Amino acid sequence: MIDQASGLRKMQDLRQIKVIAVSGGKGGVGKTNVSLNTAIALAKQGKKVLVLDADLGLANVDVMLGLRVQKNIAHVLSGDCELDDIIIEGPAGIKIIPATSGTQSMVDLTPSEHAGLIRAFSDMQTEFDVLIVDTAAGISDMVLSFARAAQDVMLVVCDEPTSITDCYALMKLLSRDHGVFKFKVVANMVRSPKEGQQLFAKLTKVTDRFLDVAIELVAVVPFDENIRKAVRKQKAIVDAFPESPAAKAFTSLAKKVNSWPIPNRPSGHLEFFIEQLLEQ
């Protein structure tokens, strides 16, 4: 049983935390790269950043950074340990909550397990300013839950018809069924700033016509061979090649993230879930 008074105080503290879900619908658009590089760039700018690998069945955040994991989120949900016990440290001091890999049961969490995960966050002792949730590909219930639980939803999209279509489908579901109407867009792996703008224009053309949403282009990340080199080294590009075009784009994105306001009251986001749990 959660002590209600202390839980509510924790919820007040959580309101000072910026919660960003990084998604995109389609796999292979560079979502985890965007999550990690933005997190590390934020840490270099003085923020305490926590990254949740929310691809619960096919974890790859730790693999991308070459980190060794002893326990993961499955151990928390089974009651073996607390979230604080599984956190590992990454580059620039970012903290990471690792997920499992190749575990089907983690992909199909029950509503009570969803709630248990949110409650685990309310019990955390680890301090952080920004929580970045790197969601799975697709439009599963888990992806939708995490996107709805965030204050900001950042969608990563590439200049491919399938990427644009899947990104649109995710926005449609979130706006129609989950009350999410504002989206930040990262145009990833584009050949030029102009191509990034054109990609965003393609997306805007369909959203303006069929959806009641507001979308904002927050970053244009160029196609950069150094990203592949960094991945091979199991490093983030902002660490391995800080002067590269892509690294500079992520540093610029992190500065923008710092300026995004934090909501003052619960509005169907993480705070709302915690409040509901406390009331129960």
TORTI-388690 format. One record per residue (C-alpha): residue number from 1; residue in one letter; x, y, z negated; chain. Coordinates in nm, 3 decimals. Layout:
# residues N
num->NUM; residu->A; x->X; y->Y; z->Z; chaine->A
...
This chain:
# residues 280
num->1; residu->M; x->0.000; y->0.000; z->0.000; chaine->A
num->2; residu->I; x->0.143; y->0.337; z->0.098; chaine->A
num->3; residu->D; x->0.146; y->0.597; z->-0.177; chaine->A
num->4; residu->Q; x->-0.088; y->0.853; z->-0.023; chaine->A
num->5; residu->A; x->0.065; y->1.169; z->-0.173; chaine->A
num->6; residu->S; x->0.423; y->1.085; z->-0.074; chaine->A
num->7; residu->G; x->0.298; y->0.962; z->0.262; chaine->A
num->8; residu->L; x->0.128; y->1.292; z->0.331; chaine->A
num->9; residu->R; x->0.444; y->1.478; z->0.235; chaine->A
num->10; residu->K; x->0.638; y->1.263; z->0.480; chaine->A
num->11; residu->M; x->0.379; y->1.345; z->0.743; chaine->A
num->12; residu->Q; x->0.438; y->1.716; z->0.681; chaine->A
num->13; residu->D; x->0.810; y->1.655; z->0.737; chaine->A
num->14; residu->L; x->0.736; y->1.462; z->1.055; chaine->A
num->15; residu->R; x->0.554; y->1.762; z->1.194; chaine->A
num->16; residu->Q; x->0.891; y->1.932; z->1.223; chaine->A
num->17; residu->I; x->1.012; y->1.652; z->1.451; chaine->A
num->18; residu->K; x->0.991; y->1.682; z->1.826; chaine->A
num->19; residu->V; x->0.853; y->1.359; z->1.975; chaine->A
num->20; residu->I; x->0.912; y->1.296; z->2.346; chaine->A
num->21; residu->A; x->0.800; y->0.988; z->2.540; chaine->A
num->22; residu->V; x->1.000; y->0.922; z->2.857; chaine->A
num->23; residu->S; x->0.807; y->0.720; z->3.112; chaine->A
num->24; residu->G; x->0.735; y->0.708; z->3.482; chaine->A
num->25; residu->G; x->0.520; y->0.412; z->3.573; chaine->A
num->26; residu->K; x->0.766; y->0.240; z->3.805; chaine->A
num->27; residu->G; x->1.081; y->0.056; z->3.703; chaine->A
num->28; residu->G; x->1.417; y->0.150; z->3.852; chaine->A
num->29; residu->V; x->1.368; y->0.528; z->3.848; chaine->A
num->30; residu->G; x->1.643; y->0.589; z->3.591; chaine->A
num->31; residu->K; x->1.419; y->0.634; z->3.289; chaine->A
num->32; residu->T; x->1.664; y->0.494; z->3.032; chaine->A
num->33; residu->N; x->1.948; y->0.696; z->3.183; chaine->A
num->34; residu->V; x->1.738; y->1.012; z->3.146; chaine->A
num->35; residu->S; x->1.646; y->0.920; z->2.787; chaine->A
num->36; residu->L; x->2.002; y->0.847; z->2.674; chaine->A
num->37; residu->N; x->2.174; y->1.134; z->2.850; chaine->A
num->38; residu->T; x->1.916; y->1.383; z->2.726; chaine->A
num->39; residu->A; x->1.955; y->1.242; z->2.372; chaine->A
num->40; residu->I; x->2.335; y->1.266; z->2.378; chaine->A
num->41; residu->A; x->2.325; y->1.616; z->2.531; chaine->A
num->42; residu->L; x->2.086; y->1.724; z->2.254; chaine->A
num->43; residu->A; x->2.320; y->1.577; z->1.992; chaine->A
num->44; residu->K; x->2.610; y->1.770; z->2.142; chaine->A
num->45; residu->Q; x->2.394; y->2.081; z->2.097; chaine->A
num->46; residu->G; x->2.364; y->2.014; z->1.725; chaine->A
num->47; residu->K; x->2.040; y->1.812; z->1.702; chaine->A
num->48; residu->K; x->1.991; y->1.492; z->1.504; chaine->A
num->49; residu->V; x->1.844; y->1.259; z->1.765; chaine->A
num->50; residu->L; x->1.678; y->0.920; z->1.728; chaine->A
num->51; residu->V; x->1.614; y->0.705; z->2.037; chaine->A
num->52; residu->L; x->1.350; y->0.433; z->2.021; chaine->A
num->53; residu->D; x->1.396; y->0.161; z->2.280; chaine->A
num->54; residu->A; x->1.025; y->0.104; z->2.339; chaine->A
num->55; residu->D; x->1.077; y->-0.148; z->2.617; chaine->A
num->56; residu->L; x->1.004; y->-0.403; z->2.346; chaine->A
num->57; residu->G; x->1.036; y->-0.713; z->2.562; chaine->A
num->58; residu->L; x->1.330; y->-0.614; z->2.785; chaine->A
num->59; residu->A; x->1.558; y->-0.399; z->2.573; chaine->A
num->60; residu->N; x->1.846; y->-0.228; z->2.751; chaine->A
num->61; residu->V; x->1.942; y->0.089; z->2.561; chaine->A
num->62; residu->D; x->2.205; y->-0.094; z->2.353; chaine->A
num->63; residu->V; x->2.331; y->-0.283; z->2.660; chaine->A
num->64; residu->M; x->2.378; y->0.039; z->2.858; chaine->A
num->65; residu->L; x->2.600; y->0.176; z->2.581; chaine->A
num->66; residu->G; x->2.782; y->-0.150; z->2.503; chaine->A
num->67; residu->L; x->2.657; y->-0.153; z->2.142; chaine->A
num->68; residu->R; x->2.632; y->-0.463; z->1.925; chaine->A
num->69; residu->V; x->2.292; y->-0.524; z->1.765; chaine->A
num->70; residu->Q; x->2.244; y->-0.736; z->1.453; chaine->A
num->71; residu->K; x->1.871; y->-0.682; z->1.397; chaine->A
num->72; residu->N; x->1.599; y->-0.528; z->1.610; chaine->A
num->73; residu->I; x->1.241; y->-0.410; z->1.594; chaine->A
num->74; residu->A; x->1.105; y->-0.767; z->1.585; chaine->A
num->75; residu->H; x->1.266; y->-0.805; z->1.241; chaine->A
num->76; residu->V; x->1.078; y->-0.496; z->1.122; chaine->A
num->77; residu->L; x->0.742; y->-0.619; z->1.249; chaine->A
num->78; residu->S; x->0.797; y->-0.959; z->1.088; chaine->A
num->79; residu->G; x->0.862; y->-0.789; z->0.753; chaine->A
num->80; residu->D; x->1.229; y->-0.896; z->0.731; chaine->A
num->81; residu->C; x->1.358; y->-0.540; z->0.696; chaine->A
num->82; residu->E; x->1.278; y->-0.170; z->0.728; chaine->A
num->83; residu->L; x->1.335; y->0.050; z->1.033; chaine->A
num->84; residu->D; x->1.627; y->0.218; z->0.856; chaine->A
num->85; residu->D; x->1.802; y->-0.121; z->0.832; chaine->A
num->86; residu->I; x->1.818; y->-0.180; z->1.208; chaine->A
num->87; residu->I; x->1.932; y->0.165; z->1.323; chaine->A
num->88; residu->I; x->2.265; y->0.168; z->1.506; chaine->A
num->89; residu->E; x->2.480; y->0.468; z->1.592; chaine->A
num->90; residu->G; x->2.559; y->0.568; z->1.948; chaine->A
num->91; residu->P; x->2.766; y->0.836; z->2.121; chaine->A
num->92; residu->A; x->2.772; y->1.187; z->1.969; chaine->A
num->93; residu->G; x->2.609; y->1.047; z->1.656; chaine->A
num->94; residu->I; x->2.271; y->0.965; z->1.812; chaine->A
num->95; residu->K; x->2.076; y->0.697; z->1.626; chaine->A
num->96; residu->I; x->1.910; y->0.410; z->1.815; chaine->A
num->97; residu->I; x->1.628; y->0.174; z->1.720; chaine->A
num->98; residu->P; x->1.698; y->-0.137; z->1.931; chaine->A
num->99; residu->A; x->1.427; y->-0.357; z->2.077; chaine->A
num->100; residu->T; x->1.430; y->-0.726; z->2.168; chaine->A
num->101; residu->S; x->1.508; y->-0.882; z->2.503; chaine->A
num->102; residu->G; x->1.319; y->-1.170; z->2.662; chaine->A
num->103; residu->T; x->1.053; y->-1.194; z->2.390; chaine->A
num->104; residu->Q; x->0.700; y->-1.216; z->2.528; chaine->A
num->105; residu->S; x->0.530; y->-1.165; z->2.191; chaine->A
num->106; residu->M; x->0.687; y->-0.820; z->2.167; chaine->A
num->107; residu->V; x->0.525; y->-0.719; z->2.494; chaine->A
num->108; residu->D; x->0.175; y->-0.805; z->2.372; chaine->A
num->109; residu->L; x->0.158; y->-0.647; z->2.026; chaine->A
num->110; residu->T; x->-0.176; y->-0.657; z->1.847; chaine->A
num->111; residu->P; x->-0.344; y->-0.332; z->1.732; chaine->A
num->112; residu->S; x->-0.233; y->-0.409; z->1.373; chaine->A
num->113; residu->E; x->0.127; y->-0.452; z->1.492; chaine->A
num->114; residu->H; x->0.103; y->-0.120; z->1.675; chaine->A
num->115; residu->A; x->-0.019; y->0.033; z->1.349; chaine->A
num->116; residu->G; x->0.258; y->-0.140; z->1.156; chaine->A
num->117; residu->L; x->0.516; y->0.013; z->1.385; chaine->A
num->118; residu->I; x->0.375; y->0.363; z->1.340; chaine->A
num->119; residu->R; x->0.360; y->0.308; z->0.964; chaine->A
num->120; residu->A; x->0.722; y->0.196; z->0.965; chaine->A
num->121; residu->F; x->0.809; y->0.538; z->1.110; chaine->A
num->122; residu->S; x->0.625; y->0.716; z->0.829; chaine->A
num->123; residu->D; x->0.837; y->0.521; z->0.576; chaine->A
num->124; residu->M; x->1.173; y->0.603; z->0.734; chaine->A
num->125; residu->Q; x->1.442; y->0.771; z->0.525; chaine->A
num->126; residu->T; x->1.672; y->0.849; z->0.820; chaine->A
num->127; residu->E; x->1.661; y->1.219; z->0.905; chaine->A
num->128; residu->F; x->1.622; y->1.335; z->1.265; chaine->A
num->129; residu->D; x->1.505; y->1.641; z->1.460; chaine->A
num->130; residu->V; x->1.410; y->1.477; z->1.788; chaine->A
num->131; residu->L; x->1.261; y->1.134; z->1.857; chaine->A
num->132; residu->I; x->1.299; y->1.017; z->2.218; chaine->A
num->133; residu->V; x->1.085; y->0.715; z->2.305; chaine->A
num->134; residu->D; x->1.217; y->0.528; z->2.608; chaine->A
num->135; residu->T; x->0.906; y->0.339; z->2.720; chaine->A
num->136; residu->A; x->0.881; y->0.028; z->2.935; chaine->A
num->137; residu->A; x->0.800; y->0.041; z->3.305; chaine->A
num->138; residu->G; x->0.440; y->0.001; z->3.410; chaine->A
num->139; residu->I; x->0.112; y->0.103; z->3.251; chaine->A
num->140; residu->S; x->0.074; y->-0.148; z->2.968; chaine->A
num->141; residu->D; x->-0.115; y->-0.069; z->2.647; chaine->A
num->142; residu->M; x->0.219; y->-0.024; z->2.472; chaine->A
num->143; residu->V; x->0.336; y->0.239; z->2.723; chaine->A
num->144; residu->L; x->0.004; y->0.423; z->2.692; chaine->A
num->145; residu->S; x->0.016; y->0.406; z->2.311; chaine->A
num->146; residu->F; x->0.361; y->0.558; z->2.291; chaine->A
num->147; residu->A; x->0.283; y->0.824; z->2.550; chaine->A
num->148; residu->R; x->-0.031; y->0.921; z->2.360; chaine->A
num->149; residu->A; x->0.166; y->0.927; z->2.033; chaine->A
num->150; residu->A; x->0.417; y->1.180; z->2.168; chaine->A
num->151; residu->Q; x->0.398; y->1.559; z->2.165; chaine->A
num->152; residu->D; x->0.553; y->1.575; z->2.510; chaine->A
num->153; residu->V; x->0.539; y->1.320; z->2.791; chaine->A
num->154; residu->M; x->0.834; y->1.340; z->3.029; chaine->A
num->155; residu->L; x->0.781; y->1.150; z->3.353; chaine->A
num->156; residu->V; x->1.079; y->1.043; z->3.563; chaine->A
num->157; residu->V; x->1.006; y->1.025; z->3.934; chaine->A
num->158; residu->C; x->1.216; y->0.952; z->4.246; chaine->A
num->159; residu->D; x->1.153; y->1.046; z->4.606; chaine->A
num->160; residu->E; x->0.993; y->0.713; z->4.695; chaine->A
num->161; residu->P; x->0.624; y->0.655; z->4.773; chaine->A
num->162; residu->T; x->0.595; y->0.381; z->4.507; chaine->A
num->163; residu->S; x->0.750; y->0.603; z->4.240; chaine->A
num->164; residu->I; x->0.514; y->0.891; z->4.320; chaine->A
num->165; residu->T; x->0.211; y->0.659; z->4.332; chaine->A
num->166; residu->D; x->0.295; y->0.492; z->4.000; chaine->A
num->167; residu->C; x->0.368; y->0.823; z->3.831; chaine->A
num->168; residu->Y; x->0.029; y->0.950; z->3.951; chaine->A
num->169; residu->A; x->-0.144; y->0.633; z->3.824; chaine->A
num->170; residu->L; x->0.011; y->0.681; z->3.478; chaine->A
num->171; residu->M; x->-0.102; y->1.045; z->3.464; chaine->A
num->172; residu->K; x->-0.449; y->0.941; z->3.574; chaine->A
num->173; residu->L; x->-0.481; y->0.681; z->3.297; chaine->A
num->174; residu->L; x->-0.339; y->0.906; z->3.027; chaine->A
num->175; residu->S; x->-0.558; y->1.202; z->3.121; chaine->A
num->176; residu->R; x->-0.877; y->1.004; z->3.183; chaine->A
num->177; residu->D; x->-0.864; y->0.764; z->2.888; chaine->A
num->178; residu->H; x->-0.623; y->0.909; z->2.632; chaine->A
num->179; residu->G; x->-0.663; y->1.286; z->2.633; chaine->A
num->180; residu->V; x->-0.311; y->1.365; z->2.760; chaine->A
num->181; residu->F; x->-0.327; y->1.653; z->3.008; chaine->A
num->182; residu->K; x->0.024; y->1.806; z->3.008; chaine->A
num->183; residu->F; x->0.327; y->1.638; z->3.162; chaine->A
num->184; residu->K; x->0.692; y->1.733; z->3.208; chaine->A
num->185; residu->V; x->0.848; y->1.599; z->3.528; chaine->A
num->186; residu->V; x->1.209; y->1.503; z->3.595; chaine->A
num->187; residu->A; x->1.293; y->1.467; z->3.964; chaine->A
num->188; residu->N; x->1.570; y->1.208; z->3.950; chaine->A
num->189; residu->M; x->1.835; y->1.093; z->4.198; chaine->A
num->190; residu->V; x->1.758; y->1.362; z->4.455; chaine->A
num->191; residu->R; x->1.999; y->1.479; z->4.723; chaine->A
num->192; residu->S; x->1.958; y->1.851; z->4.660; chaine->A
num->193; residu->P; x->1.763; y->2.103; z->4.447; chaine->A
num->194; residu->K; x->1.541; y->2.160; z->4.750; chaine->A
num->195; residu->E; x->1.459; y->1.788; z->4.770; chaine->A
num->196; residu->G; x->1.370; y->1.796; z->4.401; chaine->A
num->197; residu->Q; x->1.130; y->2.084; z->4.459; chaine->A
num->198; residu->Q; x->0.977; y->1.906; z->4.757; chaine->A
num->199; residu->L; x->0.931; y->1.590; z->4.551; chaine->A
num->200; residu->F; x->0.754; y->1.789; z->4.281; chaine->A
num->201; residu->A; x->0.537; y->1.954; z->4.549; chaine->A
num->202; residu->K; x->0.428; y->1.608; z->4.673; chaine->A
num->203; residu->L; x->0.325; y->1.514; z->4.321; chaine->A
num->204; residu->T; x->0.150; y->1.845; z->4.263; chaine->A
num->205; residu->K; x->-0.044; y->1.806; z->4.586; chaine->A
num->206; residu->V; x->-0.217; y->1.487; z->4.463; chaine->A
num->207; residu->T; x->-0.257; y->1.592; z->4.099; chaine->A
num->208; residu->D; x->-0.411; y->1.928; z->4.193; chaine->A
num->209; residu->R; x->-0.659; y->1.754; z->4.416; chaine->A
num->210; residu->F; x->-0.764; y->1.461; z->4.199; chaine->A
num->211; residu->L; x->-0.662; y->1.522; z->3.835; chaine->A
num->212; residu->D; x->-0.726; y->1.785; z->3.572; chaine->A
num->213; residu->V; x->-0.367; y->1.799; z->3.445; chaine->A
num->214; residu->A; x->-0.086; y->2.052; z->3.413; chaine->A
num->215; residu->I; x->0.256; y->1.937; z->3.532; chaine->A
num->216; residu->E; x->0.586; y->2.118; z->3.498; chaine->A
num->217; residu->L; x->0.917; y->2.044; z->3.669; chaine->A
num->218; residu->V; x->1.174; y->2.052; z->3.387; chaine->A
num->219; residu->A; x->1.480; y->1.902; z->3.558; chaine->A
num->220; residu->V; x->1.621; y->1.814; z->3.897; chaine->A
num->221; residu->V; x->1.891; y->1.551; z->3.849; chaine->A
num->222; residu->P; x->2.104; y->1.498; z->4.160; chaine->A
num->223; residu->F; x->2.206; y->1.161; z->4.298; chaine->A
num->224; residu->D; x->2.556; y->1.124; z->4.155; chaine->A
num->225; residu->E; x->2.796; y->0.834; z->4.216; chaine->A
num->226; residu->N; x->2.940; y->0.905; z->3.872; chaine->A
num->227; residu->I; x->2.623; y->0.767; z->3.713; chaine->A
num->228; residu->R; x->2.701; y->0.424; z->3.857; chaine->A
num->229; residu->K; x->3.061; y->0.454; z->3.738; chaine->A
num->230; residu->A; x->2.941; y->0.553; z->3.391; chaine->A
num->231; residu->V; x->2.697; y->0.259; z->3.376; chaine->A
num->232; residu->R; x->2.981; y->0.020; z->3.464; chaine->A
num->233; residu->K; x->3.184; y->0.167; z->3.176; chaine->A
num->234; residu->Q; x->2.875; y->0.129; z->2.952; chaine->A
num->235; residu->K; x->2.881; y->0.501; z->2.886; chaine->A
num->236; residu->A; x->2.643; y->0.789; z->2.941; chaine->A
num->237; residu->I; x->2.742; y->1.026; z->3.220; chaine->A
num->238; residu->V; x->2.739; y->1.326; z->2.983; chaine->A
num->239; residu->D; x->3.022; y->1.149; z->2.796; chaine->A
num->240; residu->A; x->3.210; y->0.980; z->3.080; chaine->A
num->241; residu->F; x->3.191; y->1.263; z->3.336; chaine->A
num->242; residu->P; x->3.072; y->1.578; z->3.153; chaine->A
num->243; residu->E; x->3.154; y->1.809; z->3.445; chaine->A
num->244; residu->S; x->2.965; y->1.603; z->3.705; chaine->A
num->245; residu->P; x->2.649; y->1.746; z->3.866; chaine->A
num->246; residu->A; x->2.417; y->1.498; z->3.694; chaine->A
num->247; residu->A; x->2.575; y->1.558; z->3.351; chaine->A
num->248; residu->K; x->2.527; y->1.933; z->3.393; chaine->A
num->249; residu->A; x->2.161; y->1.872; z->3.484; chaine->A
num->250; residu->F; x->2.109; y->1.670; z->3.164; chaine->A
num->251; residu->T; x->2.282; y->1.937; z->2.954; chaine->A
num->252; residu->S; x->2.050; y->2.196; z->3.105; chaine->A
num->253; residu->L; x->1.747; y->1.973; z->3.039; chaine->A
num->254; residu->A; x->1.851; y->1.934; z->2.673; chaine->A
num->255; residu->K; x->1.860; y->2.313; z->2.634; chaine->A
num->256; residu->K; x->1.505; y->2.329; z->2.770; chaine->A
num->257; residu->V; x->1.390; y->2.054; z->2.534; chaine->A
num->258; residu->N; x->1.521; y->2.263; z->2.244; chaine->A
num->259; residu->S; x->1.283; y->2.542; z->2.343; chaine->A
num->260; residu->W; x->0.967; y->2.328; z->2.357; chaine->A
num->261; residu->P; x->0.738; y->2.413; z->2.065; chaine->A
num->262; residu->I; x->0.631; y->2.159; z->1.803; chaine->A
num->263; residu->P; x->0.254; y->2.144; z->1.736; chaine->A
num->264; residu->N; x->0.149; y->2.283; z->1.398; chaine->A
num->265; residu->R; x->-0.126; y->2.033; z->1.331; chaine->A
num->266; residu->P; x->-0.223; y->1.677; z->1.422; chaine->A
num->267; residu->S; x->-0.385; y->1.653; z->1.762; chaine->A
num->268; residu->G; x->-0.398; y->1.286; z->1.850; chaine->A
num->269; residu->H; x->-0.022; y->1.242; z->1.831; chaine->A
num->270; residu->L; x->0.218; y->1.062; z->1.595; chaine->A
num->271; residu->E; x->0.104; y->1.270; z->1.297; chaine->A
num->272; residu->F; x->-0.257; y->1.179; z->1.373; chaine->A
num->273; residu->F; x->-0.178; y->0.807; z->1.369; chaine->A
num->274; residu->I; x->0.004; y->0.834; z->1.038; chaine->A
num->275; residu->E; x->-0.283; y->1.034; z->0.888; chaine->A
num->276; residu->Q; x->-0.533; y->0.770; z->1.001; chaine->A
num->277; residu->L; x->-0.321; y->0.495; z->0.847; chaine->A
num->278; residu->L; x->-0.298; y->0.681; z->0.517; chaine->A
num->279; residu->E; x->-0.675; y->0.727; z->0.510; chaine->A
num->280; residu->Q; x->-0.724; y->0.356; z->0.566; chaine->A
